Amino acid sequence: MVHIVDMDTTTDNHSNPDNDNISYAAAAGLLGLPRGTLYWLVAEKRIPHIRLGRRLVRFSKRDLNQWLADHAVAAQEGRNK
């Protein structure tokens, strides 16, 4: 039996569906933010992240989706200008 490993560098899952950790680039894409803004949010500890080393940071997709939901602002009805 031959085991084929997907070497696609566009994902961080490396064929492991249980691993939902993603890179800065993937997180910025998921959130629709420039990478620089994401770097700032991490430096200010305003967004959930996983620091694996001095310069190695990963993000949980689940945590980012929850962070987005927590920061959603509900629309106000009946407000006219």
C-alpha positions in Angstrom: 0.0 0.0 0.0 1.3 3.4 -1.0 0.6 6.4 1.2 0.4 9.7 -0.7 1.0 12.9 1.2 -0.5 16.1 -0.2 2.2 18.7 -0.3 -0.1 21.5 -1.2 1.2 24.6 0.8 -2.1 26.5 0.5 -3.5 24.7 3.5 -2.1 24.1 7.0 -4.1 20.9 7.7 -1.7 18.5 5.9 -4.5 16.1 5.2 -5.6 16.0 8.9 -9.3 17.0 9.2 -9.0 17.3 13.0 -6.4 20.0 12.7 -8.2 23.4 12.1 -5.1 25.5 12.7 -4.3 28.0 9.9 -1.6 30.5 9.1 -1.6 34.3 9.0 -2.4 34.3 5.3 -5.3 31.9 5.7 -6.6 33.7 8.7 -6.4 37.1 7.0 -8.4 35.6 4.1 -11.0 34.0 6.3 -11.5 37.3 8.2 -11.2 39.6 5.1 -8.5 41.6 6.8 -5.1 42.8 5.6 -2.3 40.8 7.0 -0.9 43.9 8.7 -4.1 44.4 10.7 -3.9 40.8 11.8 -0.3 41.2 12.9 -1.4 44.2 15.0 -4.4 42.3 16.5 -2.0 39.5 17.6 0.6 41.9 19.0 -2.1 43.7 21.0 -3.6 40.3 22.0 -7.0 41.3 20.7 -7.6 38.1 18.7 -7.3 34.5 19.7 -4.1 32.9 18.4 -1.6 30.1 19.2 2.0 31.1 19.6 4.2 28.1 18.8 7.5 30.1 18.9 8.8 33.6 18.9 7.7 34.1 15.3 5.4 31.2 14.6 1.7 31.9 15.1 -1.3 29.8 14.1 -5.0 30.4 14.4 -7.9 28.1 15.1 -10.7 28.4 12.5 -13.2 27.6 15.2 -11.8 30.4 17.5 -11.7 32.9 14.7 -15.4 32.2 13.8 -16.4 32.5 17.4 -14.4 35.8 17.7 -16.3 37.1 14.6 -19.6 36.1 16.2 -18.6 37.8 19.5 -17.8 41.0 17.7 -20.9 41.2 15.6 -23.1 44.3 16.1 -26.8 43.9 15.8 -28.7 46.2 13.6 -31.0 48.7 15.2 -34.5 49.0 13.7 -36.6 52.2 13.5 -33.7 54.6 13.6 -34.0 57.4 11.1 -31.6 60.2 10.5 
